[in-house]
Amino acid sequence: MRLDKFLKVSRLIKRRTLAKEVCDQGRITVNGQVAKAGTNVSVGDELVVRFGQKLVTVKVEAIKDTTRKEEAGMMYKVIKEEPVATAE
């Protein structure tokens, strides 16, 4: 599944267009590699997403084309959340 679609279906990011923009800005890595919107995501991959001032690391648990709101959180497991280190 494409990275931008996974982010939308799993509800990590609300809209696919926004997910694509975040990918294009280089704010997401898949298994340590900077990822584009078209990068394939599979079960077991580790995603690091930079949301503003925090880094969220998640592990892909399941891939589904569509999901209900209640089940979206089961598609990934949050490994850690940490503040972004700012250079001063």
Secondary structure as UniProt FT lines:
FT   HELIX           3..9
FT   TURN            10..11
FT   HELIX           16..24
FT   TURN            25..26
FT   STRAND          28..30
FT   TURN            31..32
FT   STRAND          33..34
FT   TURN            37..38
FT   TURN            43..44
FT   STRAND          46..51
FT   TURN            52..53
FT   STRAND          54..60
FT   TURN            69..71
FT   HELIX           72..75
FT   STRAND          76..83
//
